[in-house]
Amino acid sequence: MINLDAENRLFEHIPENLFSVFTGPLKELHADLLFLVYDLYQRSIYPLPKETIIDLFCEYLETAAIQDWPEEDDETGERDPDRSVRDRANLLFRKLDEAGWLDQEQHPDYSFRVSLPDHALALLDTLDKIRKGYRMEYRGRILSIYQNLTGEEGLSYVALQQAHEATAELIDGLKSLSHSIKKYTGELLKVKAPRDI
């Protein structure tokens, strides 16, 4: 039986318009900016200063050739070709913040610090693996499971929990590999004849 209580509903845990930034002509721009924040966030142990992110967005906007920039301002509906790069960076920051990808907090010195909410961090981690073509290393997973179960702490709760999680990830990876074999075979056959393989 399917359990439909509030705890198991997706939009009880993530903002309703989270994926809105991946629609429309600026979806690539939004994704690039999110990955810039994600990469910076991965290298830091503290929340990021908002000004650092705005500067990063400005630098990106100055170097990127954006072809499909909207002719109209989202807020006023009027055309504003003279909007500065910093204004556009702030607009994009606000859009990502309102969609739920960023979480900003004001500090006592009136500065803002930005972090990635748990749901955004998990999604960006997955999207980053897709973007980079991540492939699981199966031997390392199997060795990790073996070491957790046979080491000195093999019967401890932590070792069993880690072995369980690594086994679940290994099974998911093997399922994914199994389902992807047809795709990889098709790609290989585009490049080589069956006889050459």
C-alpha positions in Angstrom: 0.0 0.0 0.0 1.2 3.5 -0.9 1.7 5.8 2.1 0.6 9.4 1.2 1.2 11.1 4.5 2.7 14.6 4.5 6.2 13.4 5.4 6.5 11.4 2.2 5.4 14.2 -0.2 8.1 15.8 -2.3 7.0 19.4 -2.1 6.8 19.2 1.7 10.6 19.1 1.6 11.5 21.4 -1.3 10.2 24.7 -2.5 7.4 24.5 -5.1 9.1 26.6 -7.7 12.6 25.1 -7.3 12.8 23.8 -10.9 11.4 27.0 -12.5 15.0 28.2 -13.0 15.5 25.3 -15.5 12.8 26.5 -17.8 12.9 29.3 -20.3 15.7 30.7 -22.4 18.1 31.4 -19.4 18.1 27.8 -18.1 21.7 27.2 -19.1 22.8 30.5 -17.5 21.0 29.6 -14.2 22.6 26.1 -14.2 26.0 27.6 -14.8 25.6 30.1 -12.0 24.4 27.4 -9.6 27.4 25.3 -10.4 29.7 28.3 -9.8 28.1 28.7 -6.4 28.2 24.9 -5.8 31.9 24.7 -6.7 32.8 27.6 -4.4 30.6 26.1 -1.6 32.4 22.8 -1.9 35.8 24.5 -1.2 34.6 26.5 1.8 33.6 25.3 5.3 31.7 28.5 6.1 28.7 30.2 4.4 29.7 32.3 1.5 29.5 36.1 1.6 26.8 37.4 -0.7 29.1 39.9 -2.2 31.5 37.2 -3.2 28.7 35.4 -5.1 27.6 38.7 -6.7 31.2 39.3 -7.8 31.4 35.8 -9.2 28.1 36.3 -11.1 29.4 39.6 -12.5 32.6 38.1 -13.7 30.7 35.3 -15.4 28.2 37.7 -17.0 31.1 39.8 -18.4 32.8 36.9 -20.0 29.7 34.9 -21.2 28.0 35.8 -24.4 24.3 35.6 -23.4 22.2 35.5 -26.6 18.7 35.1 -25.1 18.7 37.7 -22.4 15.1 38.8 -21.9 14.2 42.1 -23.5 12.0 43.0 -20.5 12.7 43.4 -16.8 11.0 40.6 -14.8 9.7 43.1 -12.2 8.6 46.1 -14.2 7.9 44.5 -17.5 9.7 47.4 -19.2 12.7 47.1 -21.5 16.0 48.1 -19.8 19.0 47.7 -22.1 21.1 50.0 -19.9 21.0 47.7 -16.8 24.4 47.2 -15.4 26.1 43.8 -15.1 25.9 44.2 -11.3 22.2 44.8 -11.5 21.8 41.7 -13.6 23.9 39.7 -11.2 21.7 40.8 -8.3 18.6 40.0 -10.3 19.9 36.5 -11.0 20.9 36.0 -7.4 17.4 37.1 -6.2 15.8 34.7 -8.7 17.9 31.7 -7.5 17.2 32.7 -3.9 13.5 33.0 -4.4 13.3 29.7 -6.2 14.9 28.0 -3.1 18.4 27.2 -4.4 20.2 29.6 -2.1 19.6 30.5 1.5 20.8 33.8 2.8 21.1 34.9 6.4 21.8 38.4 7.7 24.6 38.7 10.3 24.8 41.2 13.1 27.1 43.4 11.0 24.3 43.6 8.4 26.3 41.5 5.9 24.6 38.5 4.3 26.0 35.0 4.2 24.7 32.4 1.7 24.5 28.7 2.1 23.0 25.9 0.0 19.9 24.3 1.6 20.1 20.5 2.0 17.8 19.8 -0.9 19.7 22.1 -3.2 23.1 20.6 -2.2 21.8 17.0 -2.8 20.4 18.0 -6.2 23.4 19.9 -7.3 25.7 17.0 -6.2 23.6 14.6 -8.4 23.5 17.1 -11.3 27.2 17.7 -11.1 27.8 13.9 -11.4 25.6 13.8 -14.5 27.3 16.9 -15.9 30.8 15.4 -15.4 29.9 11.9 -16.5 30.7 10.3 -13.1 31.2 6.6 -13.2 31.2 4.5 -10.0 34.4 2.6 -9.1 33.0 -0.8 -8.3 36.2 -2.4 -6.9 36.7 0.4 -4.4 33.1 0.0 -3.2 33.5 -3.8 -2.8 36.8 -3.4 -0.9 35.2 -0.8 1.4 32.3 -3.1 2.2 34.7 -6.0 2.9 36.9 -3.8 5.1 33.9 -2.6 7.1 32.7 -6.1 7.8 36.0 -7.8 8.5 37.9 -5.0 10.3 38.4 -4.7 14.0 35.2 -2.7 14.2 33.3 -5.1 11.9 30.5 -5.8 14.3 30.0 -2.2 15.5 26.9 -0.3 14.5 28.9 2.3 12.5 30.7 -0.3 10.5 27.5 -2.2 9.7 25.7 1.0 8.8 28.6 2.1 6.4 28.7 -1.4 4.9 24.9 -1.3 4.4 25.1 2.2 2.7 28.0 1.2 0.5 26.2 -2.0 -0.5 23.0 -0.1 -1.4 25.1 2.4 -3.5 26.9 -0.6 -5.2 23.5 -2.2 -6.0 22.1 1.0 -7.4 25.3 1.5 -9.5 25.1 -2.0 -10.9 21.4 -1.5 -11.7 22.3 1.7 -13.5 25.1 0.0 -15.4 22.8 -2.8 -16.4 20.2 -0.4 -17.7 22.8 1.6 -19.5 24.5 -1.2 -21.4 22.1 -0.8 -24.4 22.9 2.9 -24.6 26.7 2.3 -24.5 26.5 -0.5 -27.0 24.5 1.8 -29.4 27.1 4.5 -29.0 29.9 2.0 -29.6 28.2 0.7 -32.7 28.0 4.2 -34.2 31.8 4.4 -34.0 32.9 0.8 -34.8 31.5 -2.0 -36.8 30.5 -5.1 -34.9 33.3 -7.1 -36.5 35.9 -4.6 -35.2 34.5 -4.8 -31.6 
